[in-house]
Amino acid sequence: MNSEEQSAYTNLNPETALALDLADELQSFRTQFHLPPKPDGTPQIYFCGNSLGLQPRKTHTYVEQELEDWARLGVEGHFHARHPWMPYHEFLTEQTARLVGALPSEVVNMNHLTVNLHLLMVSFYRPVKGRSAILIEKGAFPSDRYAVESQIRFHGYNPETELLELAPRAGEICLRQEDILDYISKHGDKIALVLMGGVNYYTGQLFPLQKITEAGHAKGMMVGFDLAHAAGNALLELHNWEVDFAAWCTYKYLNGGPGGVGGVFIHQKHHTRTDLPRFAGWWGQNKESRFRMGPEFDPIPTAEGWQLSNAPVLSMAALRASLEIFDQAGMTSLRNKSRLMTSYLEYLIQERNKTSEKKVEIITPSDPEARGAQLSLRAGGTEGKKVFDQLLAAGIIADWRYPDVIRVAPTPLYNTFQEVYRFSELLFLFL
Ligand SMILES: *Cc1c(COP(=O)(O)O)cnc(C)c1O
């Protein structure tokens, strides 16, 4: 925690939460979102932006514009819509690149997250005899585990030996940085690919992505990340860190709407490699020759060359609305506010623990560098679900994860310090 974070709050006084809100330079962004209301019309406290981000107010206009242009122009909309559909994904490129620290040529929005992980593994998981393992973190999101396991089988290898899961030390919940790096250097020779989450969805731990990439490359393996919980949450520099590839969804912190189009990053150094196989489709074809409809595949020499199908315009219109907001706010400012909010929540819980008979355990790392917005809490022991249900009834939208974790993610675009304060009050009331 830096000194600014430490000095911003040193008491349990609700006036402090108010003062933090008044000093918050990003507070006006809240008005750009629809806040789901309670039955009485007042907003619920929404701490679930890590699961489904809220709807920007202008999303409606952006999607409606495409519906209007479709009604007005039919097929001509591909060229004459106000935002022509043919190159629609290009309207998202610059903002997406800034969001993840990439060159514009390194990112593209397409498909969905798990689909993209598979497509990227086609290119970047190249098992050979003696080096055929994939390393993931134990407790990875189930879809990622299924994807990785099925890729190993697809290549004719056995997941029982080739799927390596990094587990925390006995009695610990999060992985220690030195253990991750040690494991990679000790077992690196047999690992073909590291594919870890950026932020673990359950514990909220943010992994040291740059160090993992360096350690992996030192041992000659490919390094990719699932950034579902990191995009729009953590500061990322994928290009400078030389990450080989990454994929993320856009409906969590990025507010792109349910089932929104996914995002991918492919490092520049791989764009023109002819030794990497890929699954091809017409939208990855060189734009000059695409509509000549010829038989030869000549891929676009950027991340766009991995596209298969034409752009899902309605879903991209929704994402465009949200990415503009991210661009206005800036990831650095958002991350600064996010660190402060999450540290404030941690502080309030720790302070209340001091005088409460029943305690709340925070399983997310306390180092702000090792977490994003989310704190994962154990509250109420075996009665944890009851605590969660009471919070829900009181208008707090958090997220329950079996068997005993409440995930709360105050997000810097639309949450307030007063909401964080109110949550801490109710949490201890219901313990
Ligand atoms: C949310 C999430 C997914 C969801 O995958 P979809 O393909 O978008 O349904 C996958 N992996 C991780 C780590 C996630 O957090």
The ligand as a MOL file (V3000), in Angstrom:
LIG
                    3D

  0  0  0     0  0            999 V3000
M  V30 BEGIN CTAB
M  V30 COUNTS 15 15 0 0 0
M  V30 BEGIN ATOM
M  V30 1 C -15.5000 -15.6300 -17.3940 0
M  V30 2 C -14.4100 -16.5460 -17.7500 0
M  V30 3 C -14.5390 -17.4390 -18.8280 0
M  V30 4 C -15.8140 -17.5230 -19.6320 0
M  V30 5 O -15.5890 -18.0230 -20.9080 0
M  V30 6 P -16.5720 -17.6900 -22.1350 0
M  V30 7 O -15.9440 -18.4150 -23.2470 0
M  V30 8 O -16.5830 -16.1980 -22.3000 0
M  V30 9 O -17.9340 -18.1900 -21.7830 0
M  V30 10 C -13.4610 -18.2550 -19.1240 0
M  V30 11 N -12.3040 -18.1980 -18.3930 0
M  V30 12 C -12.1620 -17.3290 -17.3580 0
M  V30 13 C -10.8880 -17.2880 -16.5890 0
M  V30 14 C -13.2150 -16.5000 -16.9990 0
M  V30 15 O -13.0850 -15.6850 -15.9540 0
M  V30 END ATOM
M  V30 BEGIN BOND
M  V30 1 1 1 2
M  V30 2 1 2 3
M  V30 3 2 2 14
M  V30 4 1 3 4
M  V30 5 2 3 10
M  V30 6 1 4 5
M  V30 7 1 5 6
M  V30 8 2 6 7
M  V30 9 1 6 8
M  V30 10 1 6 9
M  V30 11 1 10 11
M  V30 12 2 11 12
M  V30 13 1 12 13
M  V30 14 1 12 14
M  V30 15 1 14 15
M  V30 END BOND
M  V30 END CTAB
M  END
